Amino acid sequence: MLNKSIYVELRDFGRNMQYLGIFMLLSLIPGIGAIAMILYLVFMFNALKNIKLMYYSLNDQNLESFRIKIISSITRGFLSVFSLVPGGIFLAIGLHLSMWNNDILIIIGSLLLLLGFILMISSFATERTAWKNLKAFLRENQSELPDFILREVIEGTDNLETGALLYSMFMFGITIIIGFIMRVIGYFKLAKLSQVNFPDQVPVPVEPIVQIVQSSPKVSNVSLERSENTNFCPMCGSKISRYGIYCSECGSKLQ
């Protein structure tokens, strides 16, 4: 069962996912795109911090695999950029400028571009498997989440998996646009985790204590007086007064 601190981290993780979706949309705006991507990385690492704290509490390998793979994906993405940019420069110089070592520049540029493409594809492939690990964690703890939230976040991880796959096929052009849309939708669906709450403790009903009071019957004094002052005739059995001398029914003398 997830404890209260895990629910707090899940809510923070959901909020960070919402910010990631917002900054991805802002990255399309000219002039602030670079700032938006920097903020995207900041909140991504905040989300990974939430995952790290949950891992310390639960020791769930899916969480640790998700965190490591996302970091690996980001690292490979940066390395691919640092390989593609100089590779393109070397290739352009070798093809357009007449120099004695043009062939060497073309070879170096081509190798750097090839390395950059490989790193980029592996980056998106690693990210795709990371979202699979997160989905596995959510399915393992599906009983701890409301159905409507679980359904949304599972769909969100599926969208992010698909988006990473489409990004890895960037050479087709249109897949980047579709992948971008899928990723934004996925982030906003994962933002539903910000609505989870720690379930309240259900109070155990206490059975009322019933006290049985025993009361002794009260005998009327009048009844006692009547029983003491009442007698029966030994001859006919009629009721007579104990103070009488003769029976009023049969006329027998009473002792």
Summary of the structure (lengths in Angstrom):
residues: 255
radius of gyration: 44.4
end to end distance: 92.7
largest distance: 165.0
contacts: 709
relative contact order: 0.10
helix: 71%
strand: 3%
